[in-house]
Amino acid sequence: MIYDDTVTRESVTNPEMIKKVTEAWEISRNLTAEGGRTRMIGTRWHQNDTYKQIIDRGAVKERRYTATVDGTMDGEPVLISAERLAEKRREMGLYVFSAQMLLDPTADRS
């Protein structure tokens, strides 16, 4: 099973939406084959989103590769220059940059 963007920015607007997405994911687990693998690709848009439930349940192993070495706003960039990373931060705004580049939707609070 390959899940790509199970959680979207629009699906974390309130607890009821998060619950619906989580329930849809739960139902989809009946579609897996015995011994099959699961791969999830996506952006964390909320600290308590469906991905948190999935990780907490041990359904997938989280692999998080941030745009900076230490996952912070001002950390040393990985794969792109510091100038380009700063440009992305300006263009995206803090919340989107935090979610998409640092893989932490709460990093915009720091």
C-alpha positions as CSV (number, residue, x, y, z in Angstrom):
1,M,0.0,0.0,0.0
2,I,1.3,3.4,-0.9
3,Y,-0.4,6.4,0.7
4,D,0.5,9.8,-0.7
5,D,-0.8,12.9,1.0
6,T,-3.3,11.2,3.2
7,V,-3.4,14.3,5.2
8,T,-3.8,17.7,3.5
9,R,-3.8,21.2,4.8
10,E,-7.6,21.3,4.3
11,S,-8.1,18.1,6.3
12,V,-6.7,19.5,9.6
13,T,-9.0,22.5,9.9
14,N,-10.8,21.0,12.9
15,P,-10.9,17.9,15.1
16,E,-13.8,16.4,13.2
17,M,-12.0,16.5,9.9
18,I,-8.9,14.9,11.5
19,K,-11.2,12.2,12.9
20,K,-12.8,11.6,9.5
21,V,-9.4,11.2,7.8
22,T,-8.2,8.9,10.5
23,E,-11.3,6.7,10.1
24,A,-10.9,6.6,6.4
25,W,-7.3,5.4,6.8
26,E,-8.5,2.8,9.3
27,I,-11.0,1.4,6.8
28,S,-8.4,1.3,4.1
29,R,-6.2,-1.1,6.2
30,N,-8.5,-3.9,5.1
31,L,-7.2,-3.5,1.6
32,T,-3.7,-4.6,2.5
33,A,-2.3,-8.1,1.7
34,E,-0.8,-10.3,4.3
35,G,2.9,-9.6,4.4
36,G,2.5,-6.6,2.3
37,R,4.4,-3.4,2.9
38,T,3.0,0.1,3.6
39,R,4.7,3.3,2.5
40,M,3.4,6.8,3.5
41,I,4.5,10.0,1.9
42,G,3.1,13.3,3.2
43,T,3.3,16.6,5.0
44,R,2.5,17.0,8.7
45,W,0.0,19.9,8.7
46,H,-1.1,19.6,12.4
47,Q,0.6,18.2,15.5
48,N,-2.3,15.9,16.2
49,D,-3.1,14.8,12.6
50,T,-3.8,11.4,11.3
51,Y,-0.1,10.8,10.7
52,K,0.4,11.2,14.5
53,Q,-2.1,8.4,15.1
54,I,-0.5,6.2,12.5
55,I,3.0,6.7,13.9
56,D,1.8,6.3,17.5
57,R,0.1,3.0,16.6
58,G,3.3,1.7,15.1
59,A,1.7,1.2,11.7
60,V,4.7,2.8,9.9
61,K,8.2,3.8,10.8
62,E,8.7,7.5,10.6
63,R,11.5,8.7,8.4
64,R,11.8,12.5,8.6
65,Y,14.3,14.3,6.4
66,T,14.3,18.0,7.1
67,A,15.7,20.9,5.0
68,T,18.2,21.7,7.8
69,V,20.6,19.4,9.6
70,D,18.9,19.9,12.9
71,G,15.4,20.6,11.7
72,T,15.3,24.2,12.9
73,M,14.5,27.4,11.1
74,D,18.1,28.6,11.2
75,G,19.9,25.3,11.0
76,E,22.5,24.4,8.4
77,P,20.7,23.6,5.1
78,V,20.7,20.2,3.5
79,L,20.8,19.8,-0.3
80,I,20.2,23.5,-1.1
81,S,22.1,26.7,-0.4
82,A,21.3,28.9,2.7
83,E,20.3,31.7,0.3
84,R,17.7,29.4,-1.5
85,L,16.4,28.1,1.8
86,A,15.9,31.7,3.1
87,E,14.2,32.6,-0.2
88,K,11.8,29.6,0.2
89,R,11.1,30.7,3.8
90,R,10.2,34.2,2.7
91,E,8.0,33.0,-0.2
92,M,6.2,30.2,1.7
93,G,5.6,32.0,4.9
94,L,6.5,30.5,8.3
95,Y,3.7,27.9,8.6
96,V,4.0,26.4,5.2
97,F,7.8,26.4,5.4
98,S,7.7,24.8,8.8
99,A,5.3,22.0,7.6
100,Q,6.9,21.3,4.2
101,M,10.6,22.1,4.8
102,L,11.1,21.3,8.5
103,L,8.4,18.6,8.6
104,D,7.1,20.2,11.8
105,P,3.9,22.3,11.7
106,T,4.7,23.8,15.1
107,A,8.1,25.1,14.1
108,D,6.6,28.4,13.0
109,R,6.1,29.2,16.7
110,S,9.8,29.4,17.5
